[in-house]
Amino acid sequence: MNGLAQGLIIAAFTIVVGAIIAFLKSMSDRLQKLEIEFAKLDTQVSPLWAKVQAQIAADLHHPEDRYREMDRLLEKLEAMSISNPERDRLKDLLLERSLDMHADISDDQRAKAKLMIGVMDMVLTEASNNSNSPPPLILAKTPVAEGGTITIILEPTAPAPK
């Protein structure tokens, strides 16, 4: 084999290896995009609860600086990018808002803050239930002191028949 043939073989091999690497890089990028989409699907909720959550979050935004942390967390909640520790902190802030008797907080905002805590829990429950499972069955809601309720829920343990 002469030098020219050997050079051509090396060049062809280099081109083939480069094409394979470019193809693998392209597939890796596509896979990363799919992983992001699947992660979004895992956290998606029904349009009804997403709309309820977004509406309450919009109603709870407040121009005062002292509510900046809650506003930031509500924005993350609306964007579905809130972490579990942030969700817990938002629940604490919502509870504080529901009890806040400051003049710039209306009764409506206090009620919506309390409601948002329950809606957030419902969104998580719905997101954690896979599409093959029936939703939990609420057996009873019993009022208790201080305006709260005790809810008895029957959670499904087996997938629904197809």
C-alpha positions in Angstrom: 0.0 0.0 0.0 1.5 3.3 -1.0 1.4 6.5 1.0 -1.5 8.1 -0.9 -3.8 5.1 -0.3 -2.8 5.0 3.3 -3.5 8.7 3.7 -6.9 8.3 2.0 -7.9 5.5 4.3 -6.8 7.5 7.4 -8.8 10.5 6.1 -11.9 8.4 5.4 -11.6 6.8 8.8 -11.3 10.2 10.4 -14.4 11.5 8.6 -16.4 8.4 9.6 -15.3 8.8 13.3 -16.1 12.5 13.2 -19.6 11.8 11.8 -20.2 9.2 14.4 -19.2 11.6 17.2 -21.4 14.4 15.7 -24.3 11.9 15.5 -23.8 10.8 19.2 -23.6 14.5 20.3 -26.8 15.2 18.5 -28.5 12.2 20.0 -27.2 13.3 23.5 -28.7 16.8 23.0 -32.0 15.3 21.9 -32.0 13.0 24.9 -31.4 15.9 27.3 -34.3 17.8 25.8 -36.6 14.7 26.2 -35.5 14.3 29.8 -36.5 17.9 30.5 -39.9 17.4 28.8 -40.5 14.2 30.8 -39.6 16.0 34.0 -42.1 18.7 33.1 -44.8 16.0 32.4 -44.1 14.4 35.8 -45.0 17.7 37.5 -47.9 18.7 35.2 -51.3 18.9 36.7 -54.7 19.1 35.3 -55.6 22.4 33.6 -58.3 23.0 36.3 -55.9 22.9 39.3 -53.1 24.6 37.4 -55.5 27.5 36.6 -56.8 27.6 40.2 -53.3 27.6 41.6 -52.2 30.3 39.1 -55.2 32.5 39.8 -54.7 32.3 43.6 -51.0 32.9 43.2 -51.7 36.0 41.1 -54.2 37.3 43.7 -51.8 36.8 46.5 -49.0 38.9 44.9 -48.5 42.0 47.0 -46.5 45.2 46.3 -45.1 45.6 49.8 -41.4 44.7 50.3 -42.2 42.6 53.3 -44.0 40.1 51.0 -41.1 39.8 48.5 -40.1 36.3 49.6 -43.7 35.0 49.2 -44.0 36.7 45.7 -40.8 35.1 44.6 -41.9 31.6 45.8 -45.4 32.1 44.2 -43.6 32.9 40.9 -41.6 29.7 41.2 -44.8 27.8 42.0 -46.5 29.2 38.9 -43.5 28.2 36.8 -43.5 24.7 38.3 -39.9 25.1 39.3 -40.3 25.2 43.1 -38.3 22.8 45.2 -39.8 20.9 48.2 -38.0 23.0 50.8 -39.3 26.1 49.0 -42.8 24.6 48.9 -42.6 24.1 52.6 -41.4 27.7 53.2 -44.3 29.0 50.9 -46.8 27.0 53.0 -45.4 28.7 56.2 -45.7 32.1 54.5 -49.2 31.3 53.3 -50.2 30.3 56.9 -48.7 33.6 58.2 -50.6 35.5 55.5 -53.9 33.8 56.4 -53.4 35.0 60.0 -52.0 38.5 59.1 -54.3 41.2 60.4 -52.3 44.0 58.9 -54.4 46.7 57.2 -52.9 46.0 53.7 -54.1 42.4 53.8 -57.8 41.9 53.0 -60.0 39.1 54.3 -60.1 37.8 50.8 -56.3 37.5 50.7 -56.4 35.7 54.1 -58.9 33.2 52.8 -57.0 32.7 49.5 -53.8 32.1 51.4 -55.5 29.4 53.5 -57.1 27.9 50.4 -53.7 27.9 48.5 -52.2 25.5 51.0 -54.9 22.9 50.3 -54.6 23.5 46.5 -50.9 23.0 46.6 -51.4 19.7 48.4 -54.0 18.6 45.9 -51.7 19.5 43.0 -48.9 17.4 44.5 -51.3 14.5 45.2 -52.6 14.6 41.6 -49.1 14.8 40.2 -47.9 11.9 42.3 -50.8 9.7 41.1 -50.0 8.1 37.8 -52.6 8.1 35.1 -53.5 4.4 35.8 -54.6 5.1 39.3 -58.0 6.4 40.3 -58.0 9.6 42.3 -58.2 9.3 46.1 -61.7 9.0 47.4 -62.6 11.6 50.1 -64.8 9.8 52.6 -65.6 12.6 55.0 -64.6 16.2 55.9 -65.2 17.0 59.5 -64.9 20.6 60.8 -62.6 21.1 63.8 -61.8 24.1 66.1 -60.2 27.2 64.5 -61.9 26.7 61.2 -59.9 23.7 60.0 -61.2 20.3 58.9 -60.1 16.7 59.2 -60.3 14.9 55.9 -60.6 11.1 55.7 -59.1 10.0 52.4 -59.1 6.5 50.9 -56.0 6.1 48.7 -56.1 3.5 45.9 -53.5 0.8 46.3 -53.8 -0.9 42.9 -54.0 0.4 39.4 -57.5 0.9 38.0 -58.6 -1.8 35.5 -58.3 -0.9 31.9 
